[in-house]
Amino acid sequence: MMVNEDTIIEVLQLFRGVGLKGTPPEDDARHWVRVLADVPAVLLHMAAEHYLRTPEDDRGKLKGRRFCPSAAELRNIAFNLESTHRAEVKQTRRGCLRCGELVDKDGSITEHGTGFRTLVQHCHPEVNGVVDWNAAPYRIGQRRVLCDCEKGQWIAHQHQTMDRATLPHHIAKEWQPTLTVEQAWDAFQRHDARVYVTGSDHRLHHHDRRPGSPWFTRPSPEETDGDNQRAADVRALCYRVIKGEVDPRTRMPVKLQ
């Protein structure tokens, strides 16, 4: 929820309660809204508390805050806090196996998940008004989307609270938040298309980019389970089935006639 007059009144009451000089009357809250309308309410409260708890430096001497900040000062503090938190999250949030996290044999993380996945849309031709799902697709498109893990959700929040005023003009003009998996799934569903979500745009095995691979349009074992023995076994078994060496129903070797 973004800042409204009630939020600002609460902050002004806090400043007045701790004795800050120059705190404006609550009637001025309607003017503050015009400056702070793009700030999330929770973030404004964080900025107000940060202002009160951060000592003021007066020629090398630290002392408590005495004067109420302006609306513009609070806005600046709020987005500086947000930027700092974003940088910390980028370094510490793990992501997940589906968005590229790699875990070593000892359980340590060798590469964090990116928070992004790739949505792939295969559009198939129609014959006499009926979609021929066995025919080769006439168009294959892909779109980078946000993973539904914790890191992906945080990036989505970051995009929603993005201050466009901080972006270069040529970027801010056309910038749009990246779609989440759910949003993209709804947007790209159509009657003649199959939509898949892969683990990443950079496949862990280069041959999975070939149409003949069973993981060409779906997450590979390494992307769903991690680069481990289980994934290797799934991959090996699948290719043995394709070669006719293993019965897919029993997973037992096929007896040669």
Summary of the structure (lengths in Angstrom):
residues: 257
radius of gyration: 26.7
end to end distance: 69.6
largest distance: 94.4
contacts: 681
relative contact order: 0.09
helix: 43%
strand: 17%
